[in-house]
Amino acid sequence: MHVIGASSLGTVFEWYDFFLYGSLATYIAAKTTRLRVGTAVIVVPLHHPLVVAEEIATLDVVSGGRLDVGLGRGYQHYEFERFGFELDAGRKRWDESIDIIFQAFEGKPFSYNGKHFSIPETSIFPQPVQKPHPPVIVGGDGEKTFDRVVEFGDGWMPIMRPHTSPVEKIPALRERLQRAGRDPKSAPVSIFFAPPRREALDALAAAGVQRAIFGLPAAPRDEVLPKLDAYAAVMRA
């Protein structure tokens, strides 16, 4: 089971993952050598898919192939409203966006003519270091989430919420993967906002969770660094 770590200030927790976004993830990738870097998650319909593909590929190059990509369809109305989209319309952009992103990672010119995107022949450069692309971890816990995990996901990353536990759905995901002819272990489960307590982590591991991701506040270093130290103590316990 993996738990997030950090390599700031010269401290590296080897084999642990740090899930962040965009420019900050690029900065961390450039300052580290062993830490895997990831996004949790990119709300794909809020962006042009070619931009998403280009940024994923560039970050994978900068990190030397240490990127895990969390992709999600989105579920919060306010996020879409601020970009001028309706939530339902954004969901309709999802399928086309995913098609475009994966075609862009094939490393050859392609064109696309859909309802929401029309792209003349183009290609992206650089291409990702990891082939055919960095691991794609599907975020979400909706009724169609497992469809996406089974179709193209290299993992599932739901959010742990008060009074609900996505852990109960792990057997159903494994069954879906097996019915589709996939090894159930080919889509490991990560839990976002996992409780940073040893007994809780042991319970998640026993249920089949491979990675626990702790939350950090957007706060000054004097507040964040003690939390990282506390998380490190839990990880080492």
C-alpha positions as CSV (number, residue, x, y, z in Angstrom):
1,M,0.0,0.0,0.0
2,H,1.4,3.4,-0.9
3,V,0.7,6.6,1.0
4,I,1.6,10.1,-0.2
5,G,4.9,11.5,0.7
6,A,6.9,14.6,-0.2
7,S,10.4,15.4,-1.1
8,S,10.6,19.0,-0.1
9,L,13.6,20.3,1.9
10,G,15.7,17.3,0.9
11,T,13.4,14.6,2.4
12,V,12.3,11.8,0.2
13,F,9.9,9.0,1.1
14,E,10.8,6.5,-1.6
15,W,8.0,4.7,-3.4
16,Y,5.4,7.2,-2.3
17,D,3.2,9.4,-4.5
18,F,2.4,13.1,-4.4
19,F,-0.7,14.1,-6.2
20,L,-0.8,17.7,-7.4
21,Y,-1.7,19.8,-10.3
22,G,-0.1,21.6,-13.3
23,S,2.8,23.9,-12.7
24,L,3.3,22.9,-9.1
25,A,3.6,19.2,-10.2
26,T,6.1,20.3,-12.8
27,Y,8.2,22.1,-10.2
28,I,8.1,19.1,-7.9
29,A,9.1,16.8,-10.7
30,A,12.0,19.0,-11.6
31,K,13.2,19.0,-7.9
32,T,13.0,15.2,-7.3
33,T,14.4,12.0,-8.8
34,R,12.4,9.1,-7.2
35,L,9.1,10.5,-6.2
36,R,6.1,9.7,-8.5
37,V,4.0,12.7,-9.4
38,G,0.3,12.7,-10.2
39,T,-2.8,14.7,-10.8
40,A,-5.9,14.1,-8.7
41,V,-7.8,14.8,-10.8
42,I,-7.7,16.8,-14.1
43,V,-11.4,17.6,-14.8
44,V,-11.1,16.9,-18.5
45,P,-14.2,18.6,-19.8
46,L,-13.0,22.0,-18.5
47,H,-10.0,22.0,-20.8
48,H,-9.2,21.5,-24.5
49,P,-8.1,17.9,-24.9
50,L,-5.0,18.8,-26.9
51,V,-3.8,21.0,-24.2
52,V,-4.4,18.3,-21.6
53,A,-2.5,15.8,-23.8
54,E,0.4,18.2,-24.3
55,E,0.7,19.1,-20.6
56,I,0.6,15.4,-19.6
57,A,3.3,14.5,-22.1
58,T,5.5,17.4,-21.1
59,L,5.2,16.6,-17.4
60,D,6.1,13.0,-18.1
61,V,9.2,14.1,-19.9
62,V,10.2,16.6,-17.2
63,S,9.7,13.9,-14.5
64,G,11.6,11.2,-16.5
65,G,8.6,9.0,-16.7
66,R,7.4,9.3,-13.1
67,L,3.9,10.6,-13.8
68,D,0.5,9.1,-12.9
69,V,-2.4,10.8,-14.5
70,G,-5.7,11.2,-12.6
71,L,-8.6,12.0,-15.0
72,G,-12.2,12.8,-14.1
73,R,-15.4,13.9,-15.7
74,G,-16.3,16.3,-13.0
75,Y,-19.3,16.5,-10.8
76,Q,-19.4,20.0,-9.1
77,H,-21.7,22.6,-10.8
78,Y,-19.7,25.6,-9.6
79,E,-16.5,24.4,-11.4
80,F,-18.3,24.3,-14.7
81,E,-20.2,27.5,-14.2
82,R,-16.9,29.4,-13.7
83,F,-15.7,28.2,-17.1
84,G,-19.0,29.0,-18.8
85,F,-20.2,25.4,-19.1
86,E,-23.2,23.5,-17.9
87,L,-22.4,20.3,-16.0
88,D,-24.4,18.1,-18.3
89,A,-22.7,19.7,-21.4
90,G,-19.3,19.1,-19.9
91,R,-20.1,15.4,-19.4
92,K,-20.9,15.2,-23.1
93,R,-17.5,16.6,-23.9
94,W,-15.8,13.9,-21.9
95,D,-16.0,11.0,-24.4
96,E,-14.6,13.0,-27.3
97,S,-11.9,14.5,-25.1
98,I,-10.7,11.1,-24.0
99,D,-10.6,9.8,-27.6
100,I,-8.5,12.8,-28.6
101,I,-6.1,12.5,-25.7
102,F,-5.4,8.9,-26.4
103,Q,-5.0,9.4,-30.1
104,A,-2.5,12.2,-29.4
105,F,-0.4,9.7,-27.4
106,E,-0.1,7.4,-30.4
107,G,2.8,9.6,-31.7
108,K,1.5,10.1,-35.2
109,P,-0.6,12.8,-37.0
110,F,-4.3,12.4,-36.6
111,S,-7.5,14.4,-37.2
112,Y,-10.8,14.5,-35.4
113,N,-14.3,15.5,-36.4
114,G,-16.8,15.2,-33.5
115,K,-19.8,17.1,-32.2
116,H,-17.7,19.2,-29.7
117,F,-14.2,19.2,-31.2
118,S,-13.0,19.5,-34.8
119,I,-9.3,19.1,-35.2
120,P,-7.4,19.2,-38.5
121,E,-4.5,16.9,-38.9
122,T,-2.1,17.5,-36.1
123,S,0.3,15.8,-33.6
124,I,1.7,16.7,-30.3
125,F,5.4,16.9,-29.2
126,P,7.0,15.8,-27.0
127,Q,5.4,12.4,-26.6
128,P,5.3,10.8,-23.1
129,V,8.3,8.9,-21.9
130,Q,6.1,6.0,-20.6
131,K,4.5,3.9,-23.3
132,P,1.9,4.0,-24.6
133,H,1.2,6.7,-22.0
134,P,1.5,7.4,-18.3
135,P,-0.8,5.3,-16.1
136,V,-4.3,6.7,-16.2
137,I,-6.2,6.6,-12.9
138,V,-9.9,7.3,-13.2
139,G,-11.5,9.5,-10.6
140,G,-15.1,9.5,-9.5
141,D,-17.7,7.2,-8.0
142,G,-20.6,7.6,-10.3
143,E,-22.8,5.0,-11.9
144,K,-20.6,4.9,-15.1
145,T,-17.2,5.2,-13.4
146,F,-16.5,1.5,-13.7
147,D,-17.3,1.6,-17.4
148,R,-14.4,4.1,-17.8
149,V,-12.0,2.1,-15.5
150,V,-12.7,-1.1,-17.5
151,E,-12.4,0.6,-20.9
152,F,-9.1,2.4,-20.4
153,G,-8.2,2.9,-16.7
154,D,-5.0,1.8,-15.0
155,G,-6.6,2.4,-11.6
156,W,-9.6,3.8,-9.8
157,M,-9.4,6.8,-7.4
158,P,-12.6,7.6,-5.5
159,I,-12.9,10.0,-2.6
160,M,-13.4,8.9,0.9
161,R,-16.4,10.9,2.3
162,P,-18.0,11.1,5.7
163,H,-20.5,8.2,6.3
164,T,-19.7,6.6,2.9
165,S,-16.9,4.3,1.9
166,P,-16.1,3.4,-1.8
167,V,-14.1,0.5,-0.4
168,E,-17.4,-1.5,-0.4
169,K,-17.4,-1.3,-4.2
170,I,-14.0,-2.9,-4.8
171,P,-15.3,-6.4,-5.2
172,A,-17.8,-5.2,-7.9
173,L,-14.9,-3.4,-9.7
174,R,-12.8,-6.6,-9.7
175,E,-15.8,-8.6,-11.0
176,R,-16.3,-6.1,-13.8
177,L,-12.6,-6.2,-14.8
178,Q,-12.6,-10.0,-14.8
179,R,-15.8,-10.2,-17.0
180,A,-14.1,-7.9,-19.5
181,G,-11.1,-10.2,-19.7
182,R,-8.8,-8.0,-17.6
183,D,-6.7,-9.0,-14.6
184,P,-8.4,-7.4,-11.6
185,K,-5.0,-6.3,-10.3
186,S,-4.5,-4.2,-13.5
187,A,-6.6,-1.4,-12.0
188,P,-5.4,-0.9,-8.4
189,V,-7.5,1.3,-6.1
190,S,-6.3,4.6,-4.6
191,I,-8.4,6.3,-1.9
192,F,-8.4,10.1,-1.9
193,F,-8.6,11.9,1.5
194,A,-7.8,8.6,3.3
195,P,-7.8,9.0,7.1
196,P,-4.2,9.4,8.3
197,R,-4.4,6.9,11.0
198,R,-2.5,3.6,11.1
199,E,-5.5,1.4,12.0
200,A,-7.6,3.0,9.2
201,L,-4.8,2.4,6.7
202,D,-4.4,-1.2,7.7
203,A,-8.2,-1.6,7.2
204,L,-8.0,-0.1,3.7
205,A,-5.1,-2.3,2.8
206,A,-7.0,-5.4,4.0
207,A,-9.9,-4.4,1.8
208,G,-7.7,-4.2,-1.3
209,V,-6.6,-0.6,-1.4
210,Q,-3.1,-0.1,-2.9
211,R,-2.6,3.6,-2.3
212,A,-3.9,6.1,0.3
213,I,-3.8,9.8,-0.5
214,F,-3.9,12.3,2.4
215,G,-5.1,15.8,2.1
216,L,-3.1,18.9,2.6
217,P,-4.3,22.5,3.1
218,A,-3.4,25.4,0.9
219,A,-1.6,27.0,3.7
220,P,1.8,28.5,4.7
221,R,4.7,26.1,5.2
222,D,4.6,26.5,9.0
223,E,1.2,24.8,8.9
224,V,1.9,22.3,6.1
225,L,5.3,20.9,7.1
226,P,4.1,19.7,10.6
227,K,1.3,17.8,8.8
228,L,3.8,16.2,6.5
229,D,5.9,15.1,9.5
230,A,2.7,13.7,11.2
231,Y,1.9,11.8,8.0
232,A,5.4,10.5,7.8
233,A,5.1,9.1,11.3
234,V,1.9,7.3,10.4
235,M,3.5,5.9,7.2
236,R,6.5,4.5,9.3
237,A,4.4,3.1,12.1
